[in-house]
Amino acid sequence: MYEKELGIIGVGKIGSAILKRIISTNTIEKNKIIIFDVDKEKLHNLSKELDVDCANNNTDLVNSSKHVLIAVIPQVMDHVLREIETAISVQHLIISIAAGVSFTHITKIITEPVSLIRIMTNTPALVGAAATVIAHNENVKEYQLEFVKKIFSSVGMVVELEERHLDAVTGLSGSGPAYIFIIIEALADGGVKMGLPRAIALKLAAQTLLGSAKLLLETNIHPAVLKDMVATPGGTTITAIHELESAKIRATLIRAVEAATIKSKSLNSAKTNNIR
Ligand SMILES: NC(=O)c1ccc[n+]([C@@H]2O[C@H](COP(=O)([O-])OP(=O)(O)OC[C@H]3O[C@@H](n4cnc5c(N)ncnc54)[C@H](OP(=O)(O)O)[C@@H]3O)[C@@H](O)[C@H]2O)c1
C-alpha cells in the first residue's frame, strides 16, 4: 500500500546518522526510504550523497511511508505533528526520537489510534555505538516493534522499557555521554599534569573508558569484581581509589543522574500542560 518502508522527517545530526547507518548496514534498501527536512540544502545534499528520494514536504512523506521516523528537536515537534495530522492513518507507525515528548502529548494532536514508539538514543549513534531505549504505546504490533529494533540495532545497542522509565533513561544514557567526556578530559588532564603529551593522554583516557566498558559488556562480570582485579593490595590503584572515594565520586555521579532525571520530568510536565 505504501511505496516506502521508512520516511524520515528531519535529517539533522541524529536523523542523518541513523539514515547513514541504515543504508551502510543494508537494514532497509535505499529505494524504500524517503526523507524530508526544512533545510533544503541539507536535504538535497544528503539525498544526492546517499541516493535516497526526498519528499516535497512532511505530508507527502507521510502519504508515501508505512513507518515515519520524526527526528526534529522537541521545540518543533508540535508544528510537525500538526503538519502531518491529517495524513496519518491507523496503518502508520510513528517513531519519535524527540526527548520528553510523551505519548499523551502526541495523542493530543494525533487523535487517530495510531501506533506510537518513543526512542531515547544518544550521540554515540553517530559512530554506531548508541545506547537506545524503545518504549511503545498499546497500539503497536509485534512486527512494528521488531522493525524499529532492527533500525536502531544498526546504530548500537537496543533495549525495551516502559515509557515511565524514559526520564531516568534521559538522565543516564541520554545525557550520559557528556558526563563521560568530562571524565575523559579530566583523566587526560591528570596525565598532562604528570608530564604526558596532551594528545597521547587523551587517547589513553578514551581507550581506557572504551576498553573497560567493552570488558564489562562482553564478560558480564560485575564492575566491583573488575575493579578489584586492577587494585593490587598496597598498590597504585587502591591509592587512587581512596582519593576518588574521598571526593565522593559515586555520590556525585548518582546525584548527576538524579538531577537530570528530575529536570527531564519537569520539562515534560510543563510541555504536556502547555498544549492547545
Ligand atoms: N543530539 C543529541 O544528543 C540527541 C540525543 C538523543 C536524542 N536526540 C533527539 O533527536 C532529535 C533531533 O536532534 P538533532 O540533534 O539531530 O537535531 P538537529 O541536528 O537540529 O536536526 C533536526 C533537523 O530537523 C529540521 N527541521 C526543523 N523543523 C522541521 C520540520 N518542520 N520538518 C522537517 N524538518 C525540520 C532541522 O532543520 P533546521 O536546522 O533548519 O531547523 C534539522 O535539520 C531531538 O528531538 C533530540 O531530542 C538528540
The ligand as an ORCA input file, in Angstrom:
! r2SCAN-3c Opt
* xyz 0 1
  N      21.767     15.375     19.796
  C      21.612     14.550     20.841
  O      22.433     14.365     21.727
  C      20.358     13.736     20.955
  C      20.385     12.570     21.693
  C      19.215     11.842     21.804
  C      18.073     12.272     21.187
  N      18.093     13.414     20.488
  C      16.849     13.868     19.896
  O      16.991     13.836     18.493
  C      16.188     14.853     17.933
  C      16.974     15.525     16.828
  O      18.160     16.069     17.384
  P      19.357     16.552     16.453
  O      20.487     16.835     17.360
  O      19.526     15.601     15.314
  O      18.717     17.937     15.897
  P      19.128     18.769     14.591
  O      20.544     18.478     14.209
  O      18.697     20.178     14.838
  O      18.198     18.128     13.438
  C      16.842     18.408     13.286
  C      16.579     18.697     11.810
  O      15.171     18.868     11.623
  C      14.988     20.001     10.768
  N      13.638     20.521     10.936
  C      13.174     21.542     11.729
  N      11.853     21.741     11.553
  C      11.439     20.811     10.657
  C      10.195     20.492     10.057
  N       9.072     21.176     10.358
  N      10.143     19.497      9.174
  C      11.242     18.790      8.829
  N      12.469     19.053      9.351
  C      12.564     20.033     10.255
  C      16.053     20.946     11.196
  O      16.278     21.954     10.249
  P      16.807     23.389     10.775
  O      18.145     23.133     11.390
  O      16.837     24.240      9.559
  O      15.792     23.857     11.814
  C      17.245     19.990     11.325
  O      17.876     19.756     10.073
  C      15.790     15.786     19.070
  O      14.427     15.656     19.329
  C      16.570     15.311     20.251
  O      15.784     15.363     21.436
  C      19.211     14.149     20.313
*
